[in-house]
């Protein structure tokens, strides 16, 4: 949460998180934030998880989606990892955020 609050882009990632499989790193952090929210529901915890999810889908300084086939600037030539262990957190975070986020009024 401190990294999220201190980030100019409101994403709790550090330079050392930019590795092979960094999307999974971001989404695994989002899963942990969702679990933290379940233990102690706080709006900012869910917002931090949403920010990581949004970052992977293209709400980042480059406007680049990290998911093949999604967003206005998806990765070219299916260049992303296709292994299920890298993609499973995307599905979990997507479903959890949809279920836990109250509808807009």
N, C-alpha and C positions, 0 to 999 in steps of 0.2 A: 504494500500500500504506500509506503514511503517513496519508493521509486516511481510509482504512478503519479503521486502528488507532485514530485519534484521534476517530472519530465515536461519539457516544453511541448511535446506532442501527446502528452497524457497516455503514454504507453510505458509500462514498467519493465522494459527491456534494457539490458546493458550491452556494451560493445562485445563482451565475452559471450553473449547469447547468440551472436551472429555466426553460427556454425552450420555445417551440414545438418539438415533437419531442423533449422531454426523455427520453422512454422510449428513443428511439434513442440519445441521448447516454449514458444509463446502460448500455444493452446493448452499445454500441460499446466502452465502457470494459471491460465484462465480456469481450468478445472479445479485447481487448488483454491482459487478465490471463490468459486461457486460452492465448494465444500465448506469454506469458512463462512460464507453467507448462510448456509444451512444451519451451522452451529450458532451463529449470532447474526441475524438478519440486519444488515446495514446497507443503505442505498449506495454508498460509495464503493463498497466491496463488489456489488453487482456491476456498477459502472466501470470499475477497473477491468473486470472480466470482459465486459462488452467492448471496451477499448482495444483489448488484445485481439478479440475476434474480428473487429472492424479493421484493425491493422492488417491482418492476414488477407482480408477480402479487398483491400485496396485503399483504405482510409489511412494513408501514410504520406510522407513528404513527396514520394515519387508518383503517387496515385496508381501504383502498380499492384494489381491483384497477385497474390502468391498461389492462387488456386487455378489450375488449368480449366479453362472454359467458363470462368466466372469473372464478372466485372467488365469495365469498359477497356481495360488494358491487361488482359490475361497474359500469362507467360506464353511465348511463341513456341511452336513445334513440340507441344506436350512434354516440355523440359522438366517438369516436376517429378518428384518421386511417386511411384505408384504403389509402393508397399503399404499394406493395410495398417501396420503399426504407426506409420507417419500420419495417416489420414483418420484414424479412429478418433483422436481428440477433437477433430473438426466436427464430426457428427455429434459427439457427446455435448460439446459446448453449444452448438447450434440448437439442439433439442432442449438443453437445460435453460438457456437464455429465453427461448420462446415460452417455455412453461413457467418460468419464474418472473418474467417481466410483466408488470401489470399493463393492461391495454391503455393506449393513449386516449385521453378524453377530449 
